[in-house]
Amino acid sequence: MSSAAQFSLGREGASGRFERQASAFREQPASLEPGRYHLYVSYACPWAHRTIIARELLGLAGVVSMSAVDPIRDDRGWAFTGGEYADPVNGWTYLSEGYAATDPGFAGRVSVPVLWDTHAKRIVNNESADILRILEASAPAGAPDLYPPEAREEIDALNGRIYDTLNNGVYQAGFSEDQAFYEETVTELFATLDFLEDLLGRRRWLAGTPEPTEADWRLFTTLVRFDSVYAIHFKCSVRRIVDLPNLWGYLRELHQRPHVAETVRMDEIKRHYYTTHPSVNPQRKVPVGPALDFTAPHAREGLS
Ligand SMILES: N[C@@H](CCC(=O)N[C@@H](CS)C(=O)NCC(=O)O)C(=O)O
């Protein structure tokens, strides 16, 4: 196993390409019985971050409980190290205990997020895209609609391109051990950022809806990490988000929406990435900065 495979959710293909492992648990309960389910997350992880935001925005904090792992993984993976990183539900030391309880033969990588069923005592789902839909289906009346029927086709198309070239693209670039593949990935990644920069000059939200949808939040968790982590650590360095005025204003506006800033723990994000991938950053030094002011006015009110 190569060092890149050891510290990323995936393995190296024959060509030195990063291949993301498919999620193992994909059950989709029709609705979430209050008090029955628990969400395990890391504030560092962009995939878990989507579910943290959705749970908060959909008003489900009182329905689905949540706890976070320590952002620093050791060689036994995501851990509950006590204090704010405790597991009040199962008392585990490692998240791997939940995977083993669900499937004693589980041999894949132990990832966050995890939706846990406290009655059946097993993982229901460990795929963030599914967990978003599960949360959306259980949203109370009056909650925002993150997947409005009239915009679904557009949202699905945007999600597809953004997943391939950005959400996952940054990892493919960062972990690639092949120069040509890295260059190809970064070229596609910046083509998508340029496409979005243009789109967001005309639209306030990606799918042209009056309010943000899941497509916006799925993009947000990558954008908010971009200049601090991906541009430096993963060498996605052609341009920064602060150099793209529409994307940078859009990112600030999303960050300023109620309840969102509290979900962004930049210190945890940076410590996680810079200290957990020794193949990419052997010194484990965490950069100072960049100084980003997410609270500056975004001036996007005029867009529809
Ligand atoms: N497809 C999964 C991917 C989740 C994922 O890659 N999580 C990373 C953290 S950012 C992880 O837990 N990696 C653990 C590992 O590779 O050992 C999802 O979207 O839920």
The ligand as an SDF file (V2000), in Angstrom:
LIG
                    3D

 20 19  0  0  0  0  0  0  0  0999 V2000
  -18.2040    9.0930    0.3910 N   0  0  0  0  0  0  0  0  0  0  0  0
  -18.0000    9.4820    1.7110 C   0  0  0  0  0  0  0  0  0  0  0  0
  -16.5900    9.9990    1.9190 C   0  0  0  0  0  0  0  0  0  0  0  0
  -16.3170   10.4260    3.3200 C   0  0  0  0  0  0  0  0  0  0  0  0
  -14.8180   10.6420    3.5710 C   0  0  0  0  0  0  0  0  0  0  0  0
  -13.9920   10.4970    2.6580 O   0  0  0  0  0  0  0  0  0  0  0  0
  -14.4430   10.9940    4.8070 N   0  0  0  0  0  0  0  0  0  0  0  0
  -13.0380   11.1360    5.1530 C   0  0  0  0  0  0  0  0  0  0  0  0
  -12.7680   12.3780    5.9540 C   0  0  0  0  0  0  0  0  0  0  0  0
  -12.7990   13.8490    5.0130 S   0  0  0  0  0  0  0  0  0  0  0  0
  -12.6360    9.9910    6.0710 C   0  0  0  0  0  0  0  0  0  0  0  0
  -13.3130    9.7220    7.0330 O   0  0  0  0  0  0  0  0  0  0  0  0
  -11.5300    9.3310    5.7760 N   0  0  0  0  0  0  0  0  0  0  0  0
  -11.0290    8.2920    6.6220 C   0  0  0  0  0  0  0  0  0  0  0  0
   -9.9360    7.4710    5.9830 C   0  0  0  0  0  0  0  0  0  0  0  0
   -9.6250    7.6570    4.8200 O   0  0  0  0  0  0  0  0  0  0  0  0
   -9.3800    6.6390    6.6930 O   0  0  0  0  0  0  0  0  0  0  0  0
  -19.0430   10.5160    2.0310 C   0  0  0  0  0  0  0  0  0  0  0  0
  -19.2200   11.4560    1.2550 O   0  0  0  0  0  0  0  0  0  0  0  0
  -19.6830   10.3880    3.0690 O   0  0  0  0  0  0  0  0  0  0  0  0
  1  2  1  0
  2  3  1  0
  2 18  1  0
  3  4  1  0
  4  5  1  0
  5  6  2  0
  5  7  1  0
  7  8  1  0
  8  9  1  0
  8 11  1  0
  9 10  1  0
 11 12  2  0
 11 13  1  0
 13 14  1  0
 14 15  1  0
 15 16  2  0
 15 17  1  0
 18 19  2  0
 18 20  1  0
M  END
$$$$
